[in-house]
């Protein structure tokens, strides 16, 4: 029997690429764990006897072309001389594959690891996976099994190869739909966000160390701020109990608040910019979304009120993921008693309220009715931060014999329209200009400073918040520092309470990076990964 560590950590394997269900040119099977190298030795052995002799493996980190063999011997293909106490039987070949060997800890998981780059046919992939499955049975009895979702990444996290923020970035990278989602995930994977939060956390711990020193030894003791890790950048003297710590913590609080005042650009870039098209029935909203999607995403009919629900399509506009919503035609309150239409209007209003960019569309042949309905929608929405992201579109200009451009914006009083477009969904006139402007507004919504020159959507320096979880913890840390500012001004009487606020702030930041217990986060996060990653 081959040597195996039955009671040690399990070795796992999985298909980590396309293939299996559909044929591909190349498929990648990954193996990680203490017996991964032994598993490869077995697959490379032409006979069971070679498995016992432990044939030489390829050099680590160099790709080598090798023939893989099924670990179950085939007596019918063996000659009389091959059958020697059942150890010399020939094995059936599986595939001629490239194999890569990694020695732990210099691998993705931090363990010994193998990658098999095989041909991607269903027969080859299934043959390799079945061969690995057989290694768990006699005569090999290896401690090997198929991997669960995200288990490779979980082992990388457990061995310290990836932090929690980097794990989340990897999850975002795997499901990235657009170029800017990819860039944002890669920038987060390089550690800049983790470094930022860990730097803040260390500053908080230094302040906490000062507090604990005062609590243990009293403020009369000669406490050197340099010994606590702070530079002597202020004149000597105490500001109450806390000395130089209060201004440092105030500065840290301001940094967090600035970090939070990003209009959620990172989260919007990750989840997608919401664009809502609103207007009266039969204004051409469904026709417009079909033009944007370049397919029949919504039903188009000359009958007013065809769209009764919100129809969403996901688009790539300028490299940014956008969720464009075609909404039910809206009417002024009290002008319809159709309960289905009323519900559709309610959902249209909600889509308008949630949108980052709002496209207000009217039928240019009956513009006054369209303006009244749009005003009715906008009056209930706080548009202070949306004014520059509202677009006014006059559709069906092909039906007009003469355009009155001087009266284009008449009646729009509840919101300042940033741009107006005259288009025809029937002839596509003006549509290209509209799409170009809409793309610029989308880019502007996720840019750091509003400057989209050079399509610089994500921040080149520093880090951006990409998940609601991060924002929640940073907000809690900033709140704790605000309370610390009040408590620390009360002197010795509130020393313990002020120190507890610093401890709470450090804990909140630690929950982002994984320095503090985050098992509930990990369970959800890894379950969202695909098998093989």
Steps between C-alpha positions, in 0.01 A plus 500: 500500500626847418589726791227753580424733789148381579472706815658815354338785306295389204625536146236652272455528124266669255455615144604867512416606148245456226449149375307202625149603401623655174815417308783753508852507357664475844371409845682563829471256791652613830611284791615636835594343830768278654444214253470706183851407383435134578179518298692635202762227534225241478341657192837519325581133564452265205471202735409447862856392563625843396261650754672307777841612375395866510613615159672838474269798480549804272700793634294738715346802324595376152238369257570146377318294238408163649269211424242435769382145572189356661608364843288186448702230319363336187578121496355446150761740356790338683737234371584187692828657615318808629295306754733463798310468831261758359746793518623517143173533314491770236269795546282671246613851397273791590654798322823668400495805728712784628562464872620767743630421848514754785669439833337652806506764628580653160160431348156659481372299797829492691498118472655256255298547184460355150345639185413268210437677168323234296301500179152630572276229361237354731660156476846625604375722784275230639780244466746712701243579771395134523865395528551738792184367663635144479809600701282511813431124459724191543778437431589872531274618785604863466329765709367678191156631402329752268524864609207704626410848375779749570709242687824581315462868587400409855828312541687799356331720761573251779869488411530878487546519124194724465331739740123528525487813283714327236269197510202728434692665216570159349129418517425829320766428237355158423154644426616829341293589193676818389851638470462745789361234732811298414733795566335581833525137615867481400579823682333364812687171466836680511441570869456878498161484676629253761809716555283808554276335760787321673692831520202666667458204732864520612459871578197417713691229682778749576245739648349214698846408629537855630163479676588168663835640613325793666244268659772267635760754609319832533550822310776612736732235361754603234332351193703553188285523187796384293497172691135462406580536132408867450731767366555805721342744257341731758629715781534320829212518740173324568159560342305361789572131556565415138792726408578474132257214440184708461615698193632181339169322551313807371715495188426130458127567535518764226680256273225244549229756432674608180532134401124460551405812303549331162135488388526120512693499173682176565185311596311640199784398267497151650120452499416706192372850421119510507344679204120542493297605197174666605218670314138480397353188334600452135782758514745244356677382815494133398625587152790691653604218732491260205734733310735519798499123548521431123230234543128466569524527880156657543170459313425793270140569403302803380255422781566735792588329828662186354774505765346434842812408698865607516707330229874500569792441265869499592726696268866593472518876446856625469632206700255554788228253590156663469157371592254680272132485599203540266210605719124505468351816354410749773188714527410774739349375827131412477484472122470119494313238704672195345658325802772336287590832341502669842748240627713548187508876557598444863793284387598757238517768769715274717737433209529875440574560866774234509661597169845655477421636153142589399382515140175698474330419170206672331312459174590816308156494334332539841774659707282684752345177632844343531642797690211497748553129576876542542453798732265285704774237541781742578310700762522207744871433439783687668681607186763724663775248427347378173448817302808450284399136444154567352464481123196625307419310179244606237415191295309458169648811340454325167128563541545875529507710188678779682692502829451782744836477677442829679229337711687177566512542878172674556313394811790318668516687828568243770849410377781658304549292187868459422450394138219465249494262203268475205492146368301258293499138612340415165777647282779502768553871435681661796533168685880481464544846657268403782689174571833687500369753752343224714833317504679817617248545781552140609877549501459825691288328765773250585801730454685614809499873441241534228781537247473226241791619290679198370219282637667506842207341680665344799746671728863468399626573849344379822211260543125511455222326690354221288260323738223607733667290771815713483300822515300382801814419700682822405191701597490321836872571553454869417202520738712343776770762442241779523388360835865471604543871431221580746607246764868594488412863576354391834839405652561215745133448580434365150840344430373142482204598281721695259745209476210264425404716200851459358478126557163491322633701203800267463269198518275637225796548265629155590171351387562637151844343459428180692720585799194457724270195498298508177380141467149606402642709215725218382219245487296719265798618297648160415160352421471756218820377334495248218639151553868486411573848637 
